[in-house]
């Protein structure tokens, strides 16, 4: 009979990673990532924010205000 300890019921210890001045506690909660596409070949918006920096900044602010914890640019 195999008597090795089971790891199925043990969650891994959470990892904390600090990005700039903000700690992210992986494993303790779910983080939402917003995306701001600024390339001409963007599959979702065709580069809508490529030329208009003000519109891109406004969109980034709106995504963060809507609850995104991370912004991928």
NORRA-V772882 format. One record per backbone hydrogen bond with DSSP energy under -0.5 kcal/mol. CO is the residue of the C=O (numbers start at 1). NH is the residue of the N-H. Records with the same first field share a line. If there is no record, write none. Layout:
CO: NH / NH
This chain:
1: 3
7: 10
9: 11
15: 17 / 26
17: 19 / 24
18: 20
19: 22
21: 23
22: 19
23: 25
24: 17 / 26
25: 28 / 29
26: 15
29: 27
32: 34 / 69 / 70
34: 72
35: 37
37: 49
39: 42
42: 46
47: 50 / 51
51: 53
52: 56
53: 57
54: 58
55: 59
56: 60
57: 61
58: 62
59: 63
60: 64
61: 65
62: 66
63: 68
64: 67
70: 34 / 72
71: 73
72: 36
